[in-house]
Amino acid sequence: MDRFFLSHHPIEVDALRATLGSAHAGAFASFEGWVRDHNEGRPVAGLRYEAHARLAQAEGAKILEEALRTFPIVDARCVHRLGDLGIGDLAVWVGVSAAHRDAAFGACRWIIDTVKARVPIWKHESYMEGDAGWLHPVRDDRA
Amino acid sequence: MTRLNLLYFAALRDAAGVAMESVDSDAPTLRALYEEAQVRHRLPFPSRQLRVAVDDAFADWNDAPREGSEVAFIPPVSGG
């Protein structure tokens, strides 16, 4: 079953939430990443996401499988946008259903953190001042 | 010589000027293969800040390049 998706179209939140409904679940937690109007003090005009699509799909699927093995959850989904997004657009959605809220919150947090750390997706940001560039934050723990 | 397709993304693609290039290389490891490309294109990252993938799976920098494979150099990611 595919639990991780890349999409060039607006994320259908209601449909995703509905797929996670279960009589076994007493809890549902979700995270939404929205496009913000500023980054590091600079006004942002918009952004674009691109990916190594096949690798991102494979790595995203692995992460969701790991979440299901690690947390006592019923099910989970993650969808990440590709392409051009404007301020306020939904860039990424994570949803988790579980018997209890502890695991739902925990898995939701872990999934978005891990997707951000591992999946080969890159953000190209355009600034109100007219310039634009790729974000490539270097993490100290990987040096 | 081993024939390979190299894939560049984001800032690496901007520096290389291409998304993909076919090369013949004697590089004994993926790291050495990247270092050849780094010199050729003046790529803006050292290999230790990157990951490498071969044919849709992450690989180890010490792996030997395989004939006909697709090698992707993965710069620091910024999804989410």
Backbone of each chain as ProteinMPNN parsed JSONL, in Angstrom:
{"seq_chain_A": "MDRFFLSHHPIEVDALRATLGSAHAGAFASFEGWVRDHNEGRPVAGLRYEAHARLAQAEGAKILEEALRTFPIVDARCVHRLGDLGIGDLAVWVGVSAAHRDAAFGACRWIIDTVKARVPIWKHESYMEGDAGWLHPVRDDRA", "coords_chain_A": {"N_chain_A": [[0.857, -1.207, 0.0], [0.533, 2.207, -0.822], [1.724, 4.759, 1.106], [3.0, 7.129, 1.143], [3.107, 10.042, -0.782], [3.892, 12.03, -3.643], [2.799, 15.091, -4.993], [1.633, 17.031, -7.699], [-0.504, 18.582, -7.538], [-3.038, 20.427, -5.653], [-3.295, 19.375, -2.27], [-5.554, 16.926, -1.171], [-7.112, 17.173, 1.536], [-9.406, 16.343, 3.053], [-10.113, 13.895, 1.866], [-7.846, 12.358, 2.369], [-7.819, 12.294, 5.16], [-10.137, 10.865, 5.544], [-9.396, 8.338, 4.611], [-7.938, 7.41, 6.696], [-9.629, 6.839, 8.719], [-10.824, 4.693, 11.257], [-12.313, 2.036, 13.076], [-10.762, 1.055, 15.064], [-9.272, 3.113, 15.941], [-8.813, 5.623, 18.328], [-7.797, 8.025, 18.214], [-6.671, 10.77, 16.229], [-4.125, 12.448, 14.59], [-2.783, 15.247, 12.906], [-0.483, 16.981, 10.723], [0.187, 20.037, 9.123], [2.121, 21.563, 6.701], [2.619, 24.81, 5.851], [3.078, 27.34, 3.308], [5.096, 29.934, 4.149], [5.295, 33.516, 4.675], [7.794, 34.54, 5.088], [11.332, 34.065, 5.477], [14.172, 33.505, 7.34], [14.206, 36.209, 8.01], [13.61, 37.45, 5.606], [11.259, 38.679, 3.261], [9.14, 36.456, 1.573], [8.154, 35.59, -1.717], [7.188, 33.397, -3.022], [7.453, 29.842, -3.682], [9.15, 26.883, -4.928], [9.012, 23.385, -5.168], [11.159, 20.667, -5.878], [12.03, 17.283, -6.751], [13.999, 14.253, -6.522], [12.287, 12.131, -7.924], [11.701, 9.277, -7.993], [13.439, 8.232, -6.091], [12.647, 9.745, -3.865], [10.036, 8.875, -3.53], [10.523, 6.177, -2.867], [12.037, 6.465, -0.506], [10.29, 7.92, 1.101], [8.209, 6.083, 1.364], [9.545, 4.104, 2.818], [9.972, 5.473, 5.216], [7.353, 5.837, 6.181], [6.676, 3.152, 6.532], [8.524, 2.497, 8.54], [7.511, 4.084, 10.572], [5.113, 2.819, 11.111], [6.069, 0.437, 12.116], [7.421, 1.256, 14.371], [5.829, 2.836, 16.055], [2.848, 2.4, 18.002], [0.526, 2.57, 16.049], [-2.401, 2.883, 13.967], [-2.627, 3.579, 11.253], [-1.08, 5.623, 8.664], [-0.412, 8.536, 6.659], [1.394, 10.461, 4.241], [1.666, 13.343, 2.298], [3.427, 15.192, -0.081], [3.876, 18.268, -1.684], [4.883, 19.059, -5.036], [6.357, 21.381, -7.357], [5.155, 24.753, -8.132], [4.329, 26.915, -5.464], [2.24, 29.19, -3.664], [2.114, 31.842, -1.143], [0.755, 30.68, 1.864], [-0.194, 28.334, 0.785], [-0.71, 24.759, 1.001], [1.9, 22.72, 1.692], [2.851, 20.269, 2.648], [1.428, 17.343, 4.065], [0.672, 15.419, 6.891], [-0.834, 12.61, 8.323], [-2.067, 10.694, 11.024], [-3.514, 7.823, 12.45], [-4.47, 6.267, 15.491], [-4.823, 4.032, 18.293], [-4.564, 5.403, 20.659], [-3.804, 8.765, 21.826], [-1.132, 9.459, 22.419], [0.674, 7.95, 20.808], [-0.261, 8.748, 18.321], [0.292, 11.537, 18.203], [3.086, 11.38, 18.603], [4.041, 9.774, 16.45], [3.222, 11.317, 14.298], [4.756, 13.638, 14.614], [7.303, 12.474, 14.394], [7.245, 11.478, 11.766], [7.036, 13.824, 10.105], [9.379, 15.147, 10.84], [11.299, 13.281, 10.025], [10.811, 12.925, 7.313], [11.473, 15.475, 6.46], [14.191, 15.381, 6.995], [15.264, 13.291, 5.44], [14.12, 12.793, 2.861], [14.621, 13.194, -0.635], [13.908, 16.041, -1.55], [13.751, 19.379, -2.668], [13.712, 22.856, -1.921], [13.04, 25.772, -3.702], [13.287, 29.066, -3.288], [11.611, 32.156, -3.777], [12.149, 35.599, -3.451], [10.694, 38.663, -2.188], [12.255, 40.781, -2.811], [13.209, 40.17, -5.265], [15.243, 38.35, -5.917], [16.173, 34.809, -5.986], [16.593, 31.445, -4.782], [18.08, 28.17, -4.125], [17.418, 26.206, -1.211], [19.708, 24.768, 0.88], [20.203, 23.524, 3.547], [22.829, 22.781, 5.709], [23.422, 20.113, 7.821], [24.845, 19.794, 10.98], [25.233, 17.312, 12.214], [25.836, 15.573, 10.249], [28.321, 15.948, 9.293]], "CA_chain_A": [[0.0, 0.0, 0.0], [1.286, 3.452, -0.85], [1.358, 5.669, 2.193], [3.684, 8.394, 0.907], [2.815, 10.51, -2.136], [4.272, 13.344, -4.153], [1.687, 15.563, -5.806], [1.754, 18.32, -8.38], [-1.805, 19.235, -7.398], [-3.404, 20.709, -4.264], [-3.49, 18.181, -1.444], [-6.971, 16.751, -0.809], [-7.029, 16.857, 2.959], [-10.58, 15.591, 3.531], [-10.046, 12.52, 1.364], [-6.761, 11.688, 3.096], [-8.296, 12.063, 6.529], [-11.155, 9.805, 5.489], [-8.759, 7.02, 4.439], [-7.334, 6.995, 7.962], [-10.675, 6.521, 9.684], [-10.837, 3.287, 11.648], [-13.001, 1.748, 14.337], [-9.74, 0.743, 16.063], [-8.545, 4.325, 16.322], [-9.473, 6.59, 19.197], [-7.081, 9.283, 18.072], [-6.153, 11.165, 14.919], [-3.303, 13.657, 14.652], [-2.239, 15.605, 11.602], [0.388, 18.143, 10.609], [0.174, 20.689, 7.821], [3.164, 22.551, 6.461], [2.114, 25.86, 4.967], [4.103, 28.243, 2.787], [5.172, 31.101, 5.02], [5.639, 34.718, 3.916], [9.133, 35.032, 5.402], [12.327, 33.056, 5.841], [15.406, 34.146, 7.808], [14.027, 37.653, 7.993], [13.367, 37.991, 4.266], [9.915, 38.422, 2.734], [9.111, 35.451, 0.512], [7.073, 35.786, -2.692], [6.643, 32.082, -3.369], [8.508, 28.843, -3.738], [8.966, 25.732, -5.801], [9.651, 22.152, -4.697], [11.431, 19.616, -6.833], [12.487, 16.062, -6.095], [14.427, 13.058, -7.26], [10.966, 11.58, -7.628], [11.674, 7.843, -7.68], [14.127, 8.044, -4.81], [11.814, 10.349, -2.825], [8.908, 7.945, -3.335], [11.037, 5.005, -2.156], [12.455, 6.847, 0.85], [9.069, 8.29, 1.826], [7.508, 4.83, 1.691], [10.316, 3.476, 3.906], [9.735, 6.223, 6.455], [6.013, 5.5, 6.679], [6.749, 1.77, 7.044], [9.232, 2.546, 9.819], [6.596, 4.657, 11.56], [4.142, 1.778, 11.474], [6.753, -0.573, 12.928], [7.981, 1.85, 15.59], [4.792, 3.406, 16.912], [1.598, 1.625, 18.004], [-0.482, 3.338, 15.328], [-3.245, 2.092, 13.068], [-2.257, 3.882, 9.868], [-0.519, 6.959, 8.473], [-0.186, 8.983, 5.285], [2.088, 11.736, 4.056], [1.678, 13.844, 0.92], [4.28, 16.374, -0.235], [3.692, 18.942, -2.97], [5.969, 19.473, -5.929], [5.921, 22.469, -8.225], [5.089, 26.116, -7.613], [3.358, 27.191, -4.412], [2.138, 30.567, -3.204], [2.015, 32.029, 0.308], [-0.458, 30.108, 2.43], [-0.523, 27.026, 0.205], [-0.364, 23.575, 1.771], [3.083, 22.103, 1.08], [2.987, 18.882, 3.083], [0.383, 16.895, 4.999], [0.894, 14.133, 7.547], [-1.96, 12.207, 9.156], [-1.849, 9.423, 11.724], [-4.573, 7.347, 13.338], [-3.949, 5.333, 16.492], [-5.775, 3.75, 19.368], [-4.408, 6.448, 21.68], [-3.229, 10.012, 21.288], [0.313, 9.532, 22.603], [1.316, 7.421, 19.611], [-0.681, 9.555, 17.166], [1.12, 12.745, 18.224], [4.493, 11.013, 18.473], [4.316, 9.305, 15.089], [3.029, 12.455, 13.397], [5.964, 14.46, 14.753], [8.449, 11.729, 13.875], [7.143, 11.39, 10.316], [7.39, 15.074, 9.428], [10.809, 15.399, 11.103], [12.125, 12.34, 9.272], [10.629, 13.278, 5.896], [12.285, 16.676, 6.222], [15.618, 15.081, 7.092], [15.768, 12.232, 4.566], [13.545, 12.632, 1.512], [15.284, 14.092, -1.576], [13.053, 17.131, -2.051], [14.448, 20.651, -2.471], [12.894, 24.068, -2.005], [13.614, 26.941, -4.376], [12.507, 30.158, -2.721], [11.684, 33.45, -4.465], [12.006, 36.657, -2.456], [10.012, 39.879, -2.646], [13.279, 41.687, -3.34], [13.445, 39.82, -6.662], [16.159, 37.226, -6.112], [15.643, 33.484, -5.654], [17.675, 30.482, -4.641], [17.839, 26.865, -3.51], [17.773, 26.05, 0.192], [20.478, 23.548, 1.129], [20.71, 23.644, 4.918], [23.782, 21.729, 6.055], [23.208, 19.686, 9.196], [26.121, 19.516, 11.642], [25.404, 15.918, 12.628], [26.213, 14.724, 9.129], [29.661, 16.357, 8.808]], "C_chain_A": [[0.878, 1.236, 0.0], [0.801, 4.362, 0.259], [2.026, 7.031, 2.045], [3.466, 8.785, -0.546], [3.461, 11.859, -2.415], [3.132, 13.801, -5.038], [1.971, 16.918, -6.439], [0.46, 19.127, -8.246], [-2.124, 19.497, -5.932], [-3.774, 19.441, -3.505], [-4.944, 18.102, -0.986], [-7.057, 16.233, 0.627], [-8.189, 15.996, 3.437], [-10.521, 14.13, 3.103], [-8.976, 11.725, 2.119], [-7.199, 11.33, 4.514], [-9.289, 10.902, 6.558], [-10.522, 8.42, 5.359], [-8.191, 6.495, 5.749], [-8.367, 6.655, 9.024], [-10.673, 5.033, 9.998], [-11.559, 3.13, 12.974], [-12.002, 1.455, 15.445], [-9.05, 1.979, 16.616], [-9.394, 5.221, 17.197], [-8.866, 7.958, 19.046], [-6.639, 9.503, 16.641], [-5.344, 12.434, 15.12], [-2.802, 13.969, 13.251], [-1.352, 16.827, 11.707], [0.229, 18.704, 9.209], [1.318, 21.677, 7.754], [2.644, 23.546, 5.446], [3.261, 26.722, 4.462], [4.009, 29.571, 3.525], [5.642, 32.303, 4.229], [7.026, 35.272, 4.235], [10.054, 33.855, 5.71], [13.618, 33.771, 6.171], [15.324, 35.657, 7.626], [13.703, 38.253, 6.647], [11.957, 37.691, 3.805], [9.968, 37.496, 1.511], [7.924, 35.714, -0.412], [6.398, 34.464, -3.038], [7.774, 31.089, -3.379], [8.129, 27.706, -4.678], [9.66, 24.543, -5.152], [9.963, 21.27, -5.886], [12.039, 18.43, -6.092], [13.192, 15.143, -7.071], [13.253, 12.117, -7.008], [10.988, 10.105, -7.23], [12.324, 7.563, -6.338], [13.284, 8.591, -3.657], [10.634, 9.435, -2.495], [9.356, 6.742, -2.512], [11.38, 5.345, -0.711], [11.254, 7.225, 1.7], [8.297, 7.049, 2.26], [8.203, 4.12, 2.847], [10.02, 4.14, 5.238], [8.369, 5.897, 7.029], [5.976, 4.072, 7.218], [7.436, 1.725, 8.403], [8.325, 3.085, 10.915], [5.61, 3.597, 12.042], [4.766, 0.695, 12.332], [7.118, -0.035, 14.302], [6.923, 2.336, 16.575], [3.546, 2.523, 16.881], [0.455, 2.426, 17.361], [-1.267, 2.412, 14.408], [-2.811, 2.315, 11.621], [-1.717, 5.307, 9.782], [-0.4, 7.256, 6.985], [0.632, 10.251, 5.321], [2.029, 12.101, 2.584], [2.513, 15.114, 0.883], [4.065, 16.952, -1.622], [4.99, 19.072, -3.715], [5.436, 20.621, -6.763], [5.826, 23.788, -7.482], [3.991, 26.29, -6.588], [3.392, 28.662, -4.034], [2.013, 30.623, -1.692], [0.685, 31.451, 0.797], [-0.85, 28.752, 1.869], [-0.059, 25.908, 1.125], [0.747, 22.828, 1.05], [3.208, 20.627, 1.427], [1.926, 18.569, 4.127], [0.781, 15.545, 5.562], [-0.338, 13.838, 8.384], [-1.68, 10.846, 9.757], [-3.081, 9.07, 12.536], [-3.986, 6.279, 14.259], [-5.031, 5.073, 17.529], [-5.761, 4.902, 20.37], [-3.593, 7.631, 21.18], [-1.722, 10.106, 21.409], [1.042, 9.109, 21.33], [0.957, 8.251, 18.382], [0.17, 10.825, 17.076], [2.582, 12.404, 17.931], [4.861, 10.606, 17.055], [4.209, 10.449, 14.089], [4.268, 13.329, 13.401], [7.161, 13.783, 14.106], [8.419, 11.684, 12.35], [7.555, 12.704, 9.646], [8.866, 15.389, 9.639], [11.683, 14.537, 10.197], [12.002, 12.589, 7.767], [11.499, 14.493, 5.566], [13.774, 16.364, 6.2], [16.12, 14.201, 5.942], [15.292, 12.247, 3.115], [14.17, 13.64, 0.547], [14.311, 15.028, -2.286], [13.791, 18.416, -1.736], [13.515, 21.823, -2.724], [13.68, 25.161, -2.699], [12.722, 28.118, -4.009], [12.702, 31.433, -3.529], [11.356, 34.543, -3.466], [11.362, 37.893, -3.061], [11.012, 40.855, -3.252], [13.705, 41.318, -4.753], [14.395, 38.651, -6.889], [15.506, 35.91, -5.68], [16.812, 32.531, -5.49], [17.246, 29.191, -3.977], [18.218, 26.919, -2.039], [18.494, 24.713, 0.341], [21.071, 23.627, 2.529], [21.623, 22.48, 5.266], [23.624, 21.407, 7.525], [24.525, 19.252, 9.807], [26.316, 18.043, 11.913], [25.788, 15.01, 11.482], [27.615, 15.021, 8.628], [30.669, 15.232, 8.93]], "O_chain_A": [[1.859, 1.306, 0.741], [-0.382, 4.694, 0.339], [1.664, 7.98, 2.74], [3.623, 7.958, -1.444], [3.561, 12.713, -1.534], [2.551, 12.993, -5.763], [2.485, 17.83, -5.79], [0.352, 20.229, -8.784], [-1.544, 18.859, -5.054], [-4.465, 18.561, -4.019], [-5.5, 19.077, -0.48], [-7.073, 15.029, 0.881], [-7.976, 15.019, 4.155], [-10.84, 13.235, 3.884], [-9.184, 10.562, 2.464], [-6.978, 10.218, 4.994], [-9.279, 10.074, 7.469], [-11.028, 7.446, 5.916], [-7.984, 5.292, 5.907], [-8.007, 6.225, 10.12], [-10.535, 4.206, 9.096], [-11.441, 3.964, 13.872], [-12.328, 1.582, 16.626], [-8.339, 1.916, 17.619], [-10.536, 5.542, 16.867], [-9.325, 8.931, 19.645], [-6.28, 8.564, 15.93], [-5.815, 13.385, 15.745], [-2.439, 13.065, 12.498], [-1.453, 17.609, 12.653], [0.148, 17.96, 8.231], [1.473, 22.525, 8.633], [2.275, 23.183, 4.329], [4.299, 26.824, 5.115], [2.972, 30.236, 3.519], [6.319, 32.144, 3.214], [7.407, 36.329, 3.733], [9.608, 32.794, 6.145], [14.112, 34.563, 5.368], [16.262, 36.291, 7.145], [13.534, 39.469, 6.549], [11.497, 36.557, 3.941], [10.721, 37.719, 0.563], [6.825, 36.022, 0.05], [5.199, 34.415, -3.31], [8.924, 31.442, -3.117], [6.996, 27.58, -5.144], [10.773, 24.676, -4.642], [9.147, 21.131, -6.797], [12.501, 18.556, -4.958], [13.011, 15.239, -8.285], [13.224, 11.397, -6.01], [10.365, 9.721, -6.24], [11.828, 6.76, -5.547], [13.212, 7.975, -2.593], [10.283, 9.249, -1.329], [8.669, 6.329, -1.578], [11.048, 4.59, 0.203], [11.198, 6.892, 2.884], [7.795, 6.977, 3.382], [7.546, 3.596, 3.747], [9.839, 3.472, 6.256], [8.236, 5.7, 8.237], [5.331, 3.802, 8.231], [6.999, 1.013, 9.306], [8.359, 2.607, 12.05], [5.316, 3.499, 13.234], [4.096, 0.098, 13.175], [7.124, -0.777, 15.284], [7.11, 2.251, 17.789], [3.222, 1.956, 15.838], [-0.456, 2.893, 18.045], [-0.837, 1.296, 14.115], [-2.648, 1.362, 10.859], [-1.876, 6.097, 10.711], [-0.302, 6.347, 6.16], [0.585, 11.018, 6.282], [2.308, 11.269, 1.721], [2.334, 16.008, 1.711], [4.07, 16.226, -2.616], [6.062, 19.183, -3.118], [4.225, 20.818, -6.871], [6.331, 23.937, -6.37], [2.855, 25.867, -6.806], [4.443, 29.301, -4.079], [1.83, 29.599, -1.033], [-0.37, 31.705, 0.215], [-1.737, 28.089, 2.407], [0.861, 26.083, 1.924], [0.559, 22.356, -0.072], [3.624, 19.824, 0.592], [1.574, 19.408, 4.956], [1.176, 14.641, 4.826], [-0.838, 14.72, 9.082], [-1.131, 9.96, 9.102], [-3.633, 9.921, 13.234], [-3.124, 5.496, 13.86], [-6.019, 5.802, 17.622], [-6.807, 5.323, 20.866], [-2.803, 7.515, 20.243], [-1.082, 10.766, 20.589], [1.916, 9.822, 20.837], [1.791, 8.435, 17.496], [0.701, 11.151, 16.014], [3.232, 13.057, 17.114], [5.88, 11.046, 16.523], [5.001, 10.543, 13.151], [4.775, 13.718, 12.349], [7.931, 14.407, 13.375], [9.458, 11.836, 11.709], [8.35, 12.687, 8.707], [9.536, 15.851, 8.715], [12.687, 15.009, 9.664], [12.985, 12.473, 7.035], [12.169, 14.534, 4.534], [14.536, 17.003, 5.474], [17.266, 14.34, 5.513], [15.997, 11.76, 2.231], [14.246, 14.825, 0.871], [13.949, 14.832, -3.447], [14.392, 18.546, -0.669], [12.657, 21.79, -3.606], [14.824, 25.447, -2.347], [11.547, 28.159, -4.374], [13.822, 31.758, -3.923], [10.388, 34.428, -2.713], [11.46, 38.147, -4.261], [10.655, 41.663, -4.109], [14.47, 42.05, -5.382], [14.356, 38.024, -7.948], [14.427, 35.903, -5.086], [17.901, 32.783, -6.006], [16.191, 29.119, -3.347], [19.187, 27.572, -1.653], [17.963, 23.664, -0.024], [22.282, 23.778, 2.691], [21.232, 21.32, 5.132], [23.68, 22.294, 8.377], [25.245, 18.439, 9.228], [27.444, 17.553, 11.854], [26.039, 13.821, 11.684], [28.063, 14.422, 7.65], [31.833, 15.405, 8.57]]}, "seq_chain_B": "MTRLNLLYFAALRDAAGVAMESVDSDAPTLRALYEEAQVRHRLPFPSRQLRVAVDDAFADWNDAPREGSEVAFIPPVSGG", "coords_chain_B": {"N_chain_B": [[37.032, 1.427, -18.41], [34.036, 2.749, -17.095], [30.712, 3.133, -17.988], [28.391, 5.614, -17.142], [25.389, 7.243, -15.983], [25.046, 10.417, -14.75], [23.188, 12.191, -12.34], [22.022, 15.433, -11.604], [20.832, 17.713, -9.132], [18.938, 20.6, -8.123], [20.971, 23.039, -6.612], [23.286, 21.816, -7.479], [22.635, 21.077, -10.061], [22.292, 23.585, -11.188], [24.954, 24.483, -11.077], [26.29, 22.547, -12.61], [25.028, 22.847, -15.003], [23.548, 21.064, -16.368], [20.956, 18.554, -16.115], [21.423, 15.901, -16.334], [24.209, 13.858, -17.183], [26.119, 11.787, -19.338], [28.824, 9.746, -18.642], [32.15, 8.375, -19.059], [34.097, 6.658, -16.87], [36.94, 5.953, -14.791], [36.808, 5.984, -12.123], [37.273, 4.604, -8.919], [35.52, 4.564, -6.788], [32.262, 5.799, -5.724], [32.59, 8.195, -4.487], [35.005, 9.137, -5.556], [34.165, 9.371, -8.16], [32.31, 11.466, -7.897], [34.07, 13.465, -7.149], [35.536, 13.829, -9.464], [33.521, 14.962, -11.053], [33.022, 17.194, -9.554], [35.293, 18.744, -9.905], [35.193, 19.073, -12.665], [32.833, 20.563, -13.067], [32.944, 22.541, -11.177], [31.518, 22.166, -8.704], [29.482, 23.121, -5.924], [29.604, 21.791, -3.401], [31.313, 19.816, -0.927], [31.885, 16.24, -0.951], [31.242, 15.185, 1.521], [29.098, 16.596, 2.443], [27.012, 15.715, 1.014], [24.664, 13.192, -0.159], [24.657, 10.019, -1.848], [23.037, 8.347, -4.496], [22.14, 5.348, -6.158], [20.546, 4.215, -8.947], [17.881, 4.708, -7.82], [18.118, 4.057, -5.094], [19.574, 4.832, -1.952], [23.113, 4.92, -1.665], [26.468, 3.872, -0.791], [29.256, 5.98, -0.335], [31.667, 4.7, -0.685], [31.181, 2.639, -2.406], [31.715, 0.813, -5.444], [31.43, 2.172, -8.703], [28.854, 1.021, -10.91], [28.596, -0.439, -14.101], [26.587, 1.175, -16.476], [24.786, 2.201, -14.635], [22.683, 4.628, -12.893], [23.701, 7.426, -11.337], [23.006, 9.494, -8.697], [23.652, 12.612, -7.284], [23.03, 13.857, -4.18], [22.186, 16.81, -2.893], [22.098, 18.778, 0.218], [18.919, 18.397, 1.672], [15.668, 20.03, 1.495], [12.949, 19.72, 1.975], [9.498, 19.738, 3.161]], "CA_chain_B": [[36.134, 2.578, -18.247], [32.653, 2.399, -16.771], [29.77, 4.157, -18.474], [27.415, 5.943, -16.093], [24.593, 8.463, -16.101], [25.071, 11.183, -13.509], [22.038, 13.084, -12.189], [22.258, 16.6, -10.757], [19.608, 18.353, -8.667], [18.964, 21.87, -7.394], [22.162, 23.881, -6.814], [24.268, 21.047, -8.257], [22.224, 21.193, -11.462], [22.612, 24.95, -11.615], [26.402, 24.588, -11.272], [26.699, 21.66, -13.702], [24.412, 23.328, -16.241], [22.736, 19.989, -16.937], [20.307, 17.682, -15.132], [22.005, 14.579, -16.475], [25.278, 13.693, -18.144], [26.671, 10.438, -19.496], [30.281, 9.807, -18.557], [32.971, 7.172, -18.943], [35.005, 6.973, -15.765], [37.705, 4.906, -14.119], [36.772, 6.229, -10.683], [37.081, 3.335, -8.2], [34.413, 4.684, -5.833], [31.299, 6.866, -6.043], [33.177, 9.443, -3.993], [35.975, 9.576, -6.567], [33.352, 9.771, -9.305], [31.8, 12.809, -7.604], [35.177, 14.422, -7.124], [35.806, 14.157, -10.875], [32.46, 15.882, -11.486], [33.187, 18.418, -8.77], [36.328, 19.519, -10.592], [34.718, 19.363, -14.034], [31.752, 21.553, -13.054], [33.108, 23.447, -10.012], [30.321, 21.957, -7.898], [29.645, 23.903, -4.693], [29.567, 21.056, -2.139], [32.203, 18.664, -0.784], [31.089, 15.017, -0.916], [30.763, 14.863, 2.866], [27.826, 17.28, 2.679], [26.041, 15.153, 0.084], [24.467, 11.755, -0.189], [24.712, 9.501, -3.209], [22.038, 7.302, -4.76], [22.349, 4.598, -7.395], [19.315, 3.571, -9.416], [16.726, 4.874, -6.93], [18.33, 3.705, -3.691], [20.772, 5.455, -1.422], [24.276, 4.043, -1.744], [27.595, 4.269, 0.057], [30.29, 6.668, -1.113], [32.778, 3.773, -0.957], [30.775, 1.635, -3.391], [32.291, 0.937, -6.785], [30.43, 2.466, -9.734], [28.441, -0.143, -11.706], [28.366, -0.15, -15.507], [25.22, 1.425, -16.904], [23.887, 2.655, -13.57], [22.349, 6.032, -12.783], [24.221, 7.896, -10.046], [22.465, 10.807, -8.364], [24.304, 13.298, -6.172], [21.921, 14.427, -3.431], [22.605, 17.905, -2.012], [21.284, 18.875, 1.439], [17.51, 18.475, 1.304], [14.912, 21.124, 2.119], [11.516, 19.487, 1.875], [8.712, 19.944, 4.371]], "C_chain_B": [[34.713, 2.078, -17.997], [31.749, 3.521, -17.259], [28.659, 4.334, -17.462], [26.605, 7.166, -16.499], [24.605, 9.167, -14.761], [23.874, 12.117, -13.489], [22.381, 14.201, -11.212], [20.936, 17.245, -10.386], [19.913, 19.696, -8.027], [20.263, 22.634, -7.68], [23.253, 23.139, -7.586], [23.928, 21.136, -9.738], [22.53, 22.57, -12.005], [24.102, 25.077, -11.927], [26.854, 23.754, -12.462], [26.169, 22.155, -15.042], [23.567, 22.271, -16.938], [22.096, 19.185, -15.81], [20.912, 16.288, -15.174], [23.175, 14.615, -17.458], [25.773, 12.246, -18.135], [28.178, 10.555, -19.466], [30.891, 8.416, -18.634], [34.008, 7.489, -17.884], [35.716, 5.734, -15.247], [37.652, 5.055, -12.612], [36.465, 4.933, -9.943], [35.931, 3.36, -7.196], [33.466, 5.792, -6.293], [31.837, 8.212, -5.576], [34.152, 10.006, -5.022], [35.251, 10.047, -7.826], [32.807, 11.184, -9.102], [32.919, 13.837, -7.686], [35.624, 14.79, -8.53], [34.8, 15.198, -11.37], [32.599, 17.232, -10.796], [34.213, 19.34, -9.431], [35.813, 19.989, -11.955], [33.725, 20.522, -14.049], [31.893, 22.61, -11.97], [31.867, 23.381, -9.119], [30.538, 22.529, -6.496], [29.577, 23.131, -3.375], [30.681, 20.017, -2.107], [31.348, 17.413, -0.627], [30.534, 14.738, 0.473], [29.468, 15.588, 3.212], [26.7, 16.728, 1.804], [25.748, 13.717, 0.432], [24.529, 11.324, -1.654], [23.67, 8.394, -3.339], [22.374, 6.642, -6.083], [21.047, 3.905, -7.757], [18.199, 3.572, -8.373], [16.881, 4.314, -5.528], [19.584, 4.413, -3.216], [21.902, 4.436, -1.422], [25.368, 4.596, -0.84], [28.661, 4.921, -0.82], [31.465, 5.755, -1.483], [32.434, 2.699, -1.976], [31.486, 1.89, -4.719], [31.177, 1.256, -7.777], [30.14, 1.232, -10.587], [28.086, 0.286, -13.117], [26.881, 0.06, -15.808], [24.297, 1.974, -15.835], [23.72, 4.169, -13.597], [22.772, 6.492, -11.396], [23.711, 9.316, -9.798], [23.211, 11.375, -7.164], [23.241, 14.129, -5.469], [22.426, 15.537, -2.518], [21.693, 17.985, -0.787], [19.82, 19.176, 1.107], [16.786, 19.587, 2.065], [13.414, 20.954, 1.895], [10.821, 19.813, 3.183], [8.487, 21.4, 4.742]], "O_chain_B": [[34.257, 1.112, -18.61], [31.985, 4.697, -16.982], [28.062, 3.369, -16.985], [27.073, 8.013, -17.259], [24.218, 8.586, -13.747], [23.57, 12.764, -14.49], [22.948, 13.965, -10.145], [20.024, 17.324, -11.208], [20.988, 19.91, -7.466], [20.618, 22.853, -8.838], [24.059, 23.767, -8.272], [24.82, 21.257, -10.577], [22.975, 22.714, -13.143], [24.478, 25.701, -12.919], [27.703, 24.19, -13.24], [26.776, 21.917, -16.086], [22.945, 22.539, -17.967], [22.617, 19.134, -14.695], [20.914, 15.575, -14.17], [23.124, 15.332, -18.457], [25.836, 11.585, -17.098], [28.754, 11.373, -20.184], [30.246, 7.416, -18.319], [34.723, 8.485, -17.992], [35.178, 4.627, -15.263], [38.356, 4.349, -11.89], [35.512, 4.234, -10.287], [35.425, 2.311, -6.797], [33.817, 6.615, -7.139], [31.572, 9.244, -6.194], [34.13, 11.199, -5.324], [35.674, 11.003, -8.475], [32.837, 12.004, -10.02], [32.741, 14.931, -8.22], [36.042, 15.922, -8.775], [35.168, 16.18, -12.016], [32.326, 18.278, -11.386], [34.022, 20.554, -9.503], [35.98, 21.147, -12.336], [33.769, 21.367, -14.943], [31.04, 23.49, -11.856], [31.249, 24.402, -8.817], [31.634, 22.437, -5.944], [29.498, 23.756, -2.317], [30.977, 19.397, -3.128], [30.194, 17.511, -0.21], [29.475, 14.124, 0.603], [28.804, 15.226, 4.184], [25.571, 17.217, 1.85], [26.468, 13.09, 1.209], [24.465, 12.147, -2.568], [23.452, 7.612, -2.414], [22.837, 7.298, -7.016], [20.512, 3.112, -6.982], [17.634, 2.518, -8.08], [15.884, 4.112, -4.834], [20.54, 4.578, -3.973], [21.681, 3.244, -1.206], [25.211, 5.643, -0.211], [28.929, 4.455, -1.927], [32.167, 6.0, -2.464], [33.304, 1.924, -2.373], [31.81, 3.026, -5.064], [30.095, 0.673, -7.701], [31.053, 0.487, -10.945], [27.36, 1.26, -13.312], [26.036, -0.759, -15.446], [23.118, 2.194, -16.109], [24.494, 4.891, -14.226], [22.256, 6.001, -10.392], [23.956, 10.223, -10.593], [23.379, 10.698, -6.15], [22.622, 15.001, -6.079], [23.028, 15.257, -1.482], [20.643, 17.345, -0.749], [19.526, 20.102, 0.351], [17.226, 20.024, 3.128], [12.7, 21.927, 1.654], [11.465, 20.125, 4.185], [7.836, 21.688, 5.747]]}, "name": "protein", "num_of_chains": 2, "seq": "MDRFFLSHHPIEVDALRATLGSAHAGAFASFEGWVRDHNEGRPVAGLRYEAHARLAQAEGAKILEEALRTFPIVDARCVHRLGDLGIGDLAVWVGVSAAHRDAAFGACRWIIDTVKARVPIWKHESYMEGDAGWLHPVRDDRAMTRLNLLYFAALRDAAGVAMESVDSDAPTLRALYEEAQVRHRLPFPSRQLRVAVDDAFADWNDAPREGSEVAFIPPVSGG"}
